[in-house]
Amino acid sequence: MEYRTVVLPVAVTAAAETPDDVRGENALAVVLPVAAAAAAANLATAFVVSAVASTSETTTDTTQVHKDVGGDDSIGVQHFETVHQNQHQQGALESIMASTRVSLERATCIESLDQLITKLSTMSDRSSGISPGFDCIDNALPWNQIGVFPQYETLDSVNATRGIIPLPSPESALELFELIKFAWQTRLDYEACNTTESYCSCIGNWRPNQNILKQICNQVLEQVMAREASACLRAQPDITRMWNEAYSHDTCPLPDTMDCLYIDSLIRLLTNETYLDSYIQAALAATSTIDVSICYLFYTDPKAKYILLDLLPYVAARGVKVRVLFELAIIESQCLQMPLDTSSIDREASLHLPEGSPPYARGAKQFRSATELVREFFNLTSGMNIEARYWFARDKACGYRIKNHGKCHIFDGNSKNGKVIAGGSNIAPRPGSLDTDFVIQGEIAGMYSAYFDSMWTAMTPNDGGLAGSISENEEKKECEDEQLFITCNKGQWESVMEPDTITGHKSKILFLPSTPSSSGEDVILRCVLGAINSASESVYMCMGHFNVSEAVSQAFKRATDRGVKVYVISNSFHSCDLRTGQLDLIRSLKRMLTVAPKVQLFVAAVKDGKVPPFLHSKYLVVDSRWACSGSWNMWMRSAFYEMEAEVFVQSESFAADLEGKFTRECEQFCIPVKTVDECNQFLPKGCAICEGFGPFFDV
């Protein structure tokens, strides 16, 4: 089927005086079949947002934070000449990361961390790195605007050499470990203190079975990754009012007005128990391509290791072309955690494969970091029909880094019977977590595939192609591994491939990705608000990472005032792996219950003495017949910082499955929170770890 890109223009915090002004770099490109594209063109005006600020209000701050470094070809040539030099320096950094052990025991953690800091401090060149690290605004490297994503820029050097894990400079690593040291020392002071009331719950409240120092390290990294984006937003005056006004109810399209964009396809909800079987079946049935976009990578997860190191190489050896798109910020952050000695805390769950699956062989190897896992993946697949790239981009207007949080696995996407496995999980659901994943089949897979192609193309360097990439005529890698050779040639698993059609609900589905930027446009949120505004009976919403904007609170108020039952499941520090959004979350819930007190709020918390599992589900159901699910979180990061991938589904049966999931998990793991005062039991005192993203929920 032929697909065409349709531009649905929106710009919210950028100045715009006429509709034509918002059809530029902040417009949303939606990939649709040609038949739907013609009808979609007539709907474009539904997405046009009127100007919310004058030019003088919005340009001053972006010019203060953005440093123009583009355009000089000679600079680009010089930079590519220094890439190999930086690789040598990067090798030294990675060597220190791999050879150093930082204790996670309270008695020795600070001393061993100081030893690492000393090693980094004595490196001869601390400023060189292939990646600029998490802070990009003042970076003077030659950035190039991305043609298919004109609101972003990238560095060709990041994907210039195959098999390299681009790391930031030792100076960036040194700063990070100083921040971790401060946070660890605060935790140790907390433990030694007789009165702990003055400490934030980010420091004090953790599960008994968690290694607290490791968790605090994760929180520091998450804040560092997003700090430039947050600071940029804080520098813009009156952005909170402007952003909320831009999402007024008359700018949010109702689902009925978008009917022509939906495509008939099949969809089925997956569980933690059925996910891997469905993935294996889809991979073994693939005949042409498998495309994978992931954000986080968990190196102790047996399912993730099996897919990367056993399943994908097996299908690639049979002739299927495999492409994997990693989010570089996550790879960098996990590489910088390599020195942490996790041998005493990381316990891998067992793995049970369906009969006839390729064996769990290379994936059974244990790794001490995500970097080791990625390195193993590169070594194993070198020369095979597998290619990997990193997503690496920054906001063109303000210069802060943009993160790809969209997760999807596309099998024969250009086939009319192509399949997609997507949702909240990265490669696979984490053991013991609550997530929402699904498998879909049909022409909707082509929309996913076209979007993946655009991201893949965006990460192609402009120096003539990806150095070391596989050409169309390149000979496939010899199967040197005896076990892989046997499985590729005996064909012993050919007979267990599932029929080409999945068992699922026949539905109308729209795939909608988001391209956040400093303009603040979140097209997924806009469509979700339209669905809430259309509700006549009920709204069920569960969000893994969450904060309730004023626009959402007002939409809930209008809905409950007209008799709609609104049910919300929210995380708390008991059920969330990230503390970075907890202050914004609880403050926003208090505001929501003030504005819309009829909302029935349930919070994942300790219930009947049992600690809830990690809540990562993301879905919303309206009137038991419309639903959305995917990687999207309803928080401010999705508008400004994190790219997402979502499906909107018109299906009573799929909606019923999600409502059933909501009811079960609410009864098992959540407690009702009825008043503003009751929210305070989950409210952090505030600290560097839970500092809000931007100024949107400051008090």
N, C-alpha and C positions, 0 to 999 in steps of 0.2 A: 504494500500500500504506500502511496505517496503522501508525504507530510509537508506541511508548510508552516512557517513561523508567523504568528499573528501578534502584533504589538498591542498590548492593553496598557495604555499610558497612565502612569500615576506619579505624582511628585508631591510630597506633603510639606516637608520643612524647607524645601528649596523655593526660591521666589519664582512665581509664575503669574503672568498677567493675562495670558490668553490660553485656551486649550492647546494651541500649537506649542506653547512653551514647555508643556509637560510631556511632549512626545519625543523627548530626547534621551539623555543618558540614564534617566531614572525610570524609563519605561520598562514594563514587564514583557518579555518575549515568551509566548506560550506556543508550544509545538502541538499542532493539531492536524488530523487528516484533512486533505484538501476540501472534502465535502463540508466538514464542520468549520473550516477556516473562513469560508465565504460568509456563513451566518455570523461567525464571531466578529467579523469586521463591523457588523451593524451594532454590536454591543459595546464597541470600544468606548463610546462616550459615557457608558455607565461607570467606567473606572476613572474618568477625568475628575480631578479634585481641584476646586477653586484655590486661588492663592491664599495662603494663610499668613504671609509675612511680606513686608516690603523688602526690596533688594538690600537696602541699608541695614536691615535687621539681621540678614542671614549671611552676608558675605564677609563681614569683618572678621568673625571668629575663625572661619575656615582658612582665611589667608594667614591668620596668625599661627595656625598649627600645621599647615601644609607647606613643605619646602619643595619647590619645583626643581626636579633633578633630571627631567627628560630631555631627549632630543639629540644629544651630541653623539654622533656615531663613533667618533674617536675615543670617547670615554668608554663606550660599549666594547670596542676592540681591546682597549687596555684592560678592561675588567676580565674579559675572557682569557687574556694572557696570564692573569694572576690567579685564575681558578685553580690550576694545578698546584701553584704555590700554597693556596689556601687549603687544598686537599691534604698537603703534607702537615700543615698546622692542625687541621681537623683530625688527622690520624693521631697526632700527639694528644689532643684532648680526649679522643675516644679511648686511647690507651690508658690514660689516667682514670677515666670513668670505669673502665673494665678491670683495672688492676687494684683499685682502692675499695676497701670495705668500710662502710660507715655503719657503726653499730646502732641497732634500734633498742638496745638495752639502756635503761635510764641511767645506770651508773657510769656508762662509758660513751654515751651518744655525743656529748658536746666535745669531749676530747678527740674522738675519732673524726668528727666533722671538722674540727680545727685543723687536723692533719691534712684533710682534703683541701681546705681553703689555703693552707700554706703551699701545697703543691701547685695549685692554680696561680697563686700570687707570684711564684718564682718562674713561671713560664716566660721564655724570652720574648715572645710576641703574643700579647693577650688580646689584640684588637682584630685579628683576622678570623673570618669564618665564611663558609659558603652561603649560609643563611644569615640574614641580619638579626635573627632572633625575634623575640616577641615585640620589640619596640621598633617600629618602621618609619615613624613620622619624619625624623631628622636624618634618615639614612640617605647617603649621597651616592648610592650605586645607581647604574643606569636602568631605571624602571621603564617598562613598555606598556602602553595602553593595550588592553585585550580587546580584539575586534568584536568577538561575540558577546563580551561583557564590557561595554564601554565605560561603565562606572568603576571598573577595577583596573589595576596595574599589576604586573608581575615581573620577576627577574628571570631572564633566560638561564642564568647559571644554575638555578636550582635543579632543573631537569636536563642540564647539558650533558651529563655523563651518566650512563646507565650503571646501576648497582651501587651508587654512592648514597649514603645517608647524610644529607646536608645538615650540619650542626652550626649553631651560633658560635660566636667568639668565646674564648675562655673568659673574657671580661664579663660577658653576659652570665656565664655559668657562675662566676665568682659572686656577682651581685645576688643571684638567686640563692646560693647557699648561705650567704650572710642573712638573708631574709628568713630562711628556714631555721637558722641558728637562733635568731631572735624569737621566733614562734615556739621552738622547742624549749628555750629557756623560760619562756612565759608559762608553758605547761609544767615544767619542773617546779617553778615557783608556786604554781597553783597547788601541786601535790604537797608541797612543804608548808603551805599556809594553813593556819587554824581556821581562818574565816575566809571562805571562798566566794562569798556573795558578790564581791566586786568583779569577779571574772565572768567573761562571756561564756555562754553555753558552747561556743565553738572550741573553747579551750577545755571546758570541764566535762561536758556531757557526751560520752561516747559509750558504745556497747562494751560489755565486759570482755567479749571474745575478739575485739578488734585491737590491732596494734596501733595505739593512739598516735605515736610519733610518725608512723607511715601515713596515717590518715591526715594529720596536720600538714605534712609535706605536700600531699595531693592538693589540699585547699590553697596553700601558698602558690603552687603552680597555676591553679585555675585563676586566681586573682591576677597573677602576673600576665597571663595570656591575654586577659581582657582589659587591662588597666589603661592602655592608650585609648581604646574606643570609649571607655567610660570617661576619661579625662576630657576627651574631645567634646563629648556631649555636655559635660559640666561647664565647658567654656562658652556654650551658646546660651545667650540670655533668653529667658522666658520659653525655653524649649518644651517644658512640661505642658504648659497651656496650649501652645501652638500644636504640639503633636496630638493631644487629646481632641482638640477641636477639628483636626483634619480627619478624624474617624467618626464624624457625626453620622447619625443614622441615615441621612439622605445620600451619603456617599458610598454606602455599602450595598452592593447588588443582592437582591433576593434570589434564592436558589431557582425559582421558576423562570427568572429572566435569563438564566444561563443554561437552559435545557439543551440547546443546540450544541453545547460544548461536550456533552456527555457521550460516551461510547459504550456500546453493549459489550460486556466482558463477564467472565466468571471470577468470583472471589470467595475465599474461604479463610476463616480465622484459624490461626495456628496457636498451639500451646507449646510450652517448654518441652513437653513429651513428644509432640508430633513434628516439631520444627526440623530436626536433623534428618529424619526420614524423608520429609518432603524435599529438603534441600538435595539430598543424595539422589532421589528419584529425578528431580529436575535436571541435575548436572549430568547424570548418566543418559538422560533422554536428549540432551543437547547435541546438535549435529553441526553447528556452525560457530556460535560465539557464546561466551559468558563474560559479562561485564560486571565488575564489583566496585562499589563506592562505599568506603568505610571511614568512620571518624576515629573512634577509640579502638585500641587493640589490647586485648588482655592475654598476656603471655602464659598464664597458668590455666587458661580455659581449654580443656581438651577438645571441645567442639571446634573452637576457632583454629587451634593448631591442626586438627585433622583436615579441615577444609582447605587451609592454606598449604599444608605440606604433603598431604596424601591425596585428597580428592581432586583438587584443581590440577596438579601435575599429571595425574592419571588421565583425566579427560583431555588435557592438552596433548599428551603423548599419542592420543587416538586421533588427533587432527583438529580439535576444537580450539579456536583462537581465544585466549583468555587475556583480559585487560583488568588491572587492579589500580584504583585511584586511592592513594593514601592521603590523609590530611597531615601535612607536614608539621603543623604546630604540635599535634599530639605525639608524633614520632620524636620530635625534638624534646618535648617535656618528659617523655618516658625514657629517652636516652639519658637525660640528665639525672634520672632516678636510679640509673644503673649501679652506682656505688652502694645503695642501701642494701644491707644484708637482710634479705627477706627469707632466708632458708628456714627460719624457725616458724614462720607464720603462713607461708603460701602452701596450701595443701590442695592438690588437684583431685577433682572428682573423677570417678570412674567413667568410662565411655562404653556404651552398649550400642553396637551397630546393627542395622537390619541385615538379615541373611543375604549374602551375595554382594555386600559392599566391598569396595577396595579396603585392604586391611589398615588398621591403625598402626603405622610403623614409624615413619619419621616424626609424626606428630606426638608420639609417645615420649620423645626426648624432652627433658626438662630444661627450661631456660631460666636465667636469673634476671632477665629484662626483656622488654619488648624489642630493644635493639638487637639482641641476640636472635630473636625469632625472625625479625625482618632480614637480618644478615643471612640466616639459614635459608629463608625463602629465596633471596637473591642468588645464593650459591647453588641451590638446587635447580632453579629454573633458568640459569644462565644458558642462553642458546636455544632454549625451548620456545614453544609457541605461546609464551607468556610474557607480557610486558607490564611494567609498573611505572607509574608516574606519581608525583606529589601535587596536591592542590596547594598553591601558594599564591596569595593575592592580597593586595591592600586597597583600601578605598581611595579612589582617584582624587576626590575633593579634599579629604582631610588627612589621608596618609596612614591611617591605622589599619591593622591587619584584619582580613576577613576570613572567617573560619567556615569550612564546609562541614556541616553537621548532617547533611542528607545521607541516608543509608539505603542502599538498594542492591539487589543481585538480579541481573537480567539474563535470561537464558533464551537464546535465539530470538532476540528482541525484534528483528526485522521480519520474522515469520508471523503469519496470521494467527498461529497457535503459540506464539511466544509466551513465556512465563516470567513473572517477577515475584521475588520474595522480598518483602520490605516491611517497614514498621519502625519500632523503637530500637530494636537490637542492632548491633554493629555487624559482626560476622555471625553471631549466634546468641541466643539469650544467655545471660549469665546465670549460673547455678543459684537457685534460691531467690531469684528476682521475679517481680511481677511486671511483665511487659506486654505489649500488644503488637503482634506480627501477623502477617497475612500472606497468602499466595494468590496471585491473580493471573488470569490467562486470557489472551485475546488481543485485539488490536491495541488495547491500552498499553501493551508492552512496547509497541512502537514509539509511543510518546516518551516513555522512560528511556528507550534506546537513543532517540534523537537528542534528548537532553544530556544524556551521558556523553554522546559524541561531541556536543558543544563544549562540555567541560574538558574533555580529553584534548580537543583541538586547542582550547585556551591555554593548556599547559605545554604546547609544542613550542620550543624555542624558535626565534626568528632567524637563526643562523643557518637555515637550510634543512633543518630536521633534527630529531633527537639523536644525539651522538650515541652510537652503539645500538640503536633500535633495530628490530628485525625487518628486513625488507620482504616484499611479497614473495620473492623467489628464493629467499634464504632457505637452505636445507635445514630440516628439523634436527634437533639434538639427538644424537645417538643415545639409546637407552643403556647407559653404562651400568645402572643399578640392576642387578639380576632380578630382583623381585618385581620392579617396575616393568622390566622387559617381559617377564612371564605374563603379568596381568594385561599388558598391552596386546600381546600376540596370541594368547590362547583364547581370548574372547570369552572367558568363563563367566563374565557378568552380563553379557549381552542379553541373555534370556530373561533377566529380572527387571528390565526397564519397564516402567509403568506405561499404560496406554497414554496416548498423546493428550487426552483431555482430563483435566482434574475434576474432582467432585467438588462442586461449589455452587454458590448462589448466582443465578443469572441476574446481573445488575447493570445499571447505567453508572459509569465511572468517569470521573474527570481527574486527570493527573495535573497537579499544579505545584511547580517549584517556586521558591522565592529567591530573590536576589537582593538581600539587605544592603544598605549603604547609609551614608550620613544623611541622605534624604529622609530616612525614617519610614520608608514604605514597606509594609508587610501585607502583601496581597492575600495571603492565607488568612490572616486576622480579619482583613476587610470582608472576605467572603464568609468567614465564621460569624462575624457580627451580623451580616445580612441574614444568615440562617437563624440566629437567635431572634432577630427582629421579626422574622416570619412565623415564629413558633406560636401555635394555638393551644397546645396541650402540655407538652413536657420538654425539658432539656436535661440531659444527663451529661456531665462533663467530668473527666478524670485527666489530670495533668501531672506528669512526672516532675517537671520543672515549671514554675508557675509564679506569676504575679498578676493581679487583677488591675488593669488600667482603669482610669476613670470612665473611659468609653465603654468598657465591658460592664462595669458596675451599673452604669446608666441603662445599658441594654437589658441587664437582669432586672432592674427596677421596672422598666416598661413592661417586660414580660410578666413578672409576678403581679403587677397592677392589673393586667388584663386576664388574670386567672391561670397563667401558665405555671406548672410545677417545675421548679428549678432545683436540681440536685447536683452537688459539687463534691468531688473527692480531692483532697489536697494532701501534699506531703507535710512532714514536719521533720525536725532533726532526728526523730526516731527512725525514719524510713527513707532518708535521702542521703546519697553519697556525697553531695555537694552542700557545704554550708554557705557558699558564696552568695546564694540567692535567698537565704532564709530571712534576713532582716526585711528585705523588700517584700517577700511573700507575706509574712505575718502582718506587717503594716498595711499591706493592700487588702488582706482579708478583713481586717478591722474596718477599713474604709468601706469595703463591699457590704458588710453587715450593717453599717450605718446608713448607707444609701439604699440598700435593698434588703431589709431585715427579714423578708419572707423567704429568702434563699435558704435551702436546707443544706448546711455545710457539714461534711464529715471529714475528719482528719485522721490519717494513718498514725497510730500512736500505740503505746503499750495498752493492751486490752486483756483483761483476765490474767494479768501477770506475764503475758507473752509479748515479746518485742516483734513488731511487724517486719515483714521482709522489705527489701529494697523496692520501692514503688517507682517504676519507670514508664508505666503505661501513659499513652497520649491519645485520647479520643474524645469525641463529642457526638451525641445523638440528639436529633430534634424530631419531635412528634412521631417517634418510633418508625420513621421511614427514610430519614436522611441522616448520614453519618460522615464523619471525617476521621482519618487516622493516618499515621506516618511518623516522621521524625520531628514534626513541629511541636515546639513547646510554646505555650501562651505566656511569654515573658518578653521584656524589652530587648533582650539580645536578638530575638528573631527579627526585629524590625531594623536593627542597626549593625548586627555583627555576625550572626550565624545563618548560613544558607540552609534551607530546609527543603524537603520533598514530601508532599502530602497527596492523598487521594480523597476525593469527595465521592460518596457512594449513595445512590438512590436505590434502596433495597430494604423492604420490611424485614426479610429474614436475616440479613446481615446486621441490621439495627437491633433486632431481637437478640442476636448472639452477644452484641456489645452490652446491651442492657442487662442481660443475664450475668455477664462478667462483672459489671458494676455492682449488681446486687450481692453476688457471692463475696466479692472482695470487701465490700462495705461491711457486710455482716461479720466477716472473719477478722478484719484487721483495723477497722476504723471506729472512732467514737464520734458522737454528734457534738458539734460546737454551735451553740445557739445564740450566744451574745458576744458583743465586742470584748467584754471583760474576760470571757472564757478563752479568748485567743491569746491572752497575755501569758498563759502557761507555756506557750511555745515561742514567745518573743525573745530573741537574743538581746543581750544588753548592748551589743555593738562592739566591733573590734575590726582590726585590719582584715581579718579573714572574711567577715560577712559584710564588709562595706558595700553599699548598694551600687548597682550598675547605672551610672548617670544619676541625675538629681530627681528622678521621677517620683520617688517615695520618701524623700527627705522630710523630716519634721523639724 
